[in-house]
Amino acid sequence: MTTKRQKSEFPEYTNDNRWIWDANAHWWDNCIGDGNDFQTPLIEPSIERLLAVFVGDAILDMAYDAGCFARYIAELRAQVVAFDYNIKFIERPWKRTPKDNTTKVNALLSLGVGRFDKAVCTMDLIDMLEITPLFSALTRMLKSRNSRGG
């Protein structure tokens, strides 16, 4: 018996997805913004422990939404590069934290091949219609295990 593999990329819905997040951006930023009763005490410290954030770590925050976690790990003195593909979604957080807005492999690689010690995406992988470019680039953007000393 063979099982037909389901489609995992949906670029044909990019415009719809962007429209939905454009409409949702201000509401989401109002909810998360600089943190909330869920994000601040539960999510941020847990992800920090999972990432094992050290001073000077170069960390890529993918699809950073309101920029709350990027700012949190920057306060721990990590070097953070954060991005989100939807410019309307990041207009308000932009005032709090500058960031790059990229989605495709070459644009992502322009952030630095072998530059990052770690990468994090707190929740937006589920909303990405094309995930292959991100993971294709990410494998080259992260430092090799040997160069991290582990």
Summary of the structure (lengths in Angstrom):
residues: 150
radius of gyration: 16.1
end to end distance: 42.7
largest distance: 55.0
contacts: 411
relative contact order: 0.17
helix: 46%
strand: 11%
